[in-house]
Amino acid sequence: MEYGKISRADIDDVMRIVEAAKGRLRSRGVDQWQRGYPCRESIEADVAAGVGMALRDEDGIAAYGAVIFTGEPAYDHIRGGRWLTDGPYAVVHRLCVAEGRLGRGCATEFMRRTEEYVRGRVASIRIDTHPDNIPMQGLIRKCGFTYCGDVTIESRRLAFERPLGGRG
């Protein structure tokens, strides 16, 4: 598997993955990603900013996410807890897996590769998810993240952090 930035040529493939993920959330009764976000403009902005990352296998994009080094304004207002580090951090947003790759460890591998990619540049990785998105919460915990409190992005989100050691 390869991990790296996507290009404009990948946007249609990423959008198919995003739309399938929205459908899976909807079918489980989770209202995350049900109000138009993420949309094509979100992915185009990821490409323009150089933050859109993909895990690829022999069949194409297996997992997609944005890995952002400029912070997340909503994370400045955490409730019911606190972040584990004060240093610079990377944020993972819009993480989703291609329909045919579900259950194959692609999201875990995406997060492992993301950790390798950001290590040495930031003190930690932060991520959030909807309280009803149980599969994502399981992935986040499996990858060694700690629940730190709640933030608001559209609505209440559970916020997690994984310190990396080193910088910060």
N, C-alpha and C positions, 0 to 999 in steps of 0.2 A: 504494500500500500504506500501511496505517496501523499504527502501533506504539503499544501502550499496555497498561495493566493489564487483566487479566481480572476478571470478576465471578463470583459463584456460578452465574449462568445459563450460563456458558461451561464449567463443569466437565465435563459429559457429553461435549462436543466434544473437550476436552483429553484426557479419558480414552481416547477412541477413537484419538487420535493416539499417545498413550503406548503403548497395547496393540499397535498396529500396529508401532511402533518396537521394542517387546520382541520381537515375532515376527520382524522382520528381523534383529535381533541373534542370536536363537536359530538362525535358518536359516543364518547364517554361522558358527555354532559359537562365538559370543562369549557368555560366561556373565554379562556385565554385564546388570543389570536382570532377572535370572531368578529372584530369590528374594523376589518380592512387592513390591519397590521399583522405581520409584515406584508408589504406590497412590493410591486416591482420597483418603485422608486426607492424603497429601503435598500434593496439589493444593489440597485444602480449606485446609490450613495456609498454602499460598502465598497464597491469596486473603485469608485472615484477616490475614496479615502485610503485605499489599500488595506482594508481590514477584513474583507471577505475571504474566508479560508475554507478549503475543502480537503476532505480525505477522499482519495481516489483509489479505486481498485481497477481490475482489468475491464470492468463494464462501465466505468465512468465515475461520477461523483456518488460516493456512498454516504457521506455526511457533510453538512454545511454548518458554519457558524461564523459570526463576526467576532474578531478578537481585537479589542479596542484598548488603546493605551492612554486615551485622553480623559478617562474617568466616566462616571455616570452621575449626573447631577442629583438624581433621586437618591443616590447612596449617601448624600450629605445629610439626610434626615432619616436615620435609622431609628426605629422605635422598639422598645421592649428588649433592648440588648445593646451590644456595641461590636464594632469591628475588632478583629484580633490583631491587626497591624495598623500602623499609622503611615506607612511608607507608600510609595507609588504602587499601583496595582493595574492588572489587566482585567478587563471585563469580557465575559463571553455572553453574547446575546444571539438570539435567533438560531439556536442549535436545533437541528433536525436531521433525521436519517431517511434515506431513500426507502421507499416502500419495500422493495425486494431485498433490502439488507437488514431489516428489523430482526433483532434477536441474534445477530452475529457478532456483537461486540464492537460495532462501528462507532457508536457514541463514546464508549469507554476509550477506544483507540484515539478518537479525535481529541478527547480531553488529555490523554497521555502525551500526544504529540504537541498539543497546545502548551502544556507545561514545559516541555523541552524548548519550545519556541520562545517562551517568555522568560524562562529562568535566566537570572543574571541581570535582567533589565528592570524587574519589579520585585516588590516584597511579597506579593500574593496575587492570587486570582480570585475574583469575586463573580458571583452569578446569582440570579434570582429566578424564581418560578412561582406559578400560581399555586395556592394552597391545595387545590384539587388535582394538580398534575402529579399524581403519585409515581408514575414511572420515572419522571424527571427527577423527583426528589430521591428516588432510589439510586439513580445514576450518580447524582451529585454526592450522596453519602458514600457510595461505593468508591468514588474517586477521591475520598479523603477530605471532603469539605465539612465544615462545621456550621451549623445554623447559628446566625448572629443576631437575628431580629427581623423586623418587617420594614419594608419600604413600599412606596406607592408608585406604581407604573401602570397606568390605566385604572388599576384597583390594587388591593392588597397583594403583595408578593412576599414570599419567604426569601430572605437574603442569606447567602452562604459565602464563606471565605475559606481559602486554603493557603496558609502561609507557605512560602517556598524557601525561606532562609536566604541568607546572602544579602542582597541589596535591600535598602530601606532604612 
